[in-house]
């Protein structure tokens, strides 16, 4: 468009000039102006290329930041699972020691029977032993732990639907067991993996309310905020995540929350 207007203008100037010397001067001016136009167009094209290149760099940086935040989130989950596995391994080792001691006592009682001694009183004194007429008035802690461990194994195998049923069973059947907070947390995580963000959010919120000094409080606050974000309740998500950053600075969960807020454009 600029070239067309310029050409029309130059033609009008040429036709209005009658003197040959003036005509040559005008032509030289036209050539200079034309050269300037070409130079401006070249610079414009170069500037556009530079802008496009810078935009691509910024997009790559944004993608990198997103990838870093997601990787940190995954690493956090792996560390949690590793700690849980170590706790389970410790419990199993203790059980093996207890079983070995029990087997030793049973073997000793058997040897006494061979000698003709009455081992019934000693057998009845073993931990967990009951007489035929003695009713079982409470569920053994081993039953609760066994159900929790099976649900947790299903969770780690990616069988989230099965794990959900298992954790719910623990919570419904043994609501006051030592595994309640853990079961609530991993039930929330299983629902989160299934993208049931409303159900997951309810579990994490319950942990914050019922276990304000619990072992999973900070993790629950982080995922509560993430659930609110996924549900489109952005103001609630920001409030929860900033609360986590303010109350527990320097923790891994606070760092994850801060990174997520920055990535989402809600940095202070």
Buried (B, 14 or more C-beta within 10 A) or exposed (E): EEEEEBEEEBEEBEEEBEEEEEEEEBBEEBEEEBEEEEEEEEEEEEEEEEEEEEEEEEEEEEEEEBEEBEEBBEEBBEEBBEEBEEEBEEEEEEEEEEEEEBEEBBEEBEEEEEEEEEBEEBBEEEEEEEEEEEEEEEEEEEEBBEBBBBBBBBBEEEBBEBBBBBBBBBBEEBEEBEBBBBBBBBBBBBBBBBEBBEBBBBBBBBBBEEBEEBEBBBBBBBBBBBBBBBBEBEEBBBEBBBBBBEEBEEBBBBBBBBBBBEBBEBEE
